[in-house]
């Protein structure tokens, strides 16, 4: 009887110890799992924080670099703008200080060609300013009208005195006579046909007979030699026939 009792008690204690060990192992396993979970969270959480911090630093660094570049560009462009502004101001000052008309020295001598050109220009101006006087009263039935102009002057000459009238085509005196004809009629040499150019009654008088190619009108141009100044038109007659 006592042997059975002892065996039963030992069995009960063994069973209870096994249950306790099982529960303890389960608890230890749970604690170990919790520790692993907690460690994992801490480790990856720190990694994420580091990554976020690194990204923020990169963004901040990029923004600072952009600001630095913009500042450098502004500093580089500022001197160029200042230089351009200074150059424009200098040009404006020079243009304001520069006189509009620079006077030439009065003692500066003009070339002979320029003086001749100015004389011819003055004569042409006088011819333009003076009005041509027209008269239709003539004793000659062949004359339609007679024209004179007080502004007609000598056309100039390259010949020396004493002058000799020459009626040879191509000679300088011939060409100067035709120049006087054009001055009186306003017709260039190619605008009329020359029918006659000869003595007008004396050594220093000539007469030319021409026809206007465009209108068909006939004219006689009377010329007079002015000593040292060349041939001068005295009158122009429009005639019915040459």
Secondary structure, 3 states (H helix, E strand, C coil): CHHHHHHHHHHHHHHHHHHHHHHHHHHHHHHHHHHHHHHHHHHHHHHHHHHHHHHHHHHHHHHHHHHHHHHHHHHHHHHHHHHHHHHHHHHHHHHHHCCCCCCCCCCCCCCHHHHHHHHHHHHHHHHHHCCCEEECCCCCCCEEEEEECCCCCCCCCCCCCCCCCCCCCCCHHHHHHHHHHHHHHCCCHHHEEEEEEEECCCCCEEEEEEEECCCCCEEEEEEEEECCCEEEEEEEEEECCC
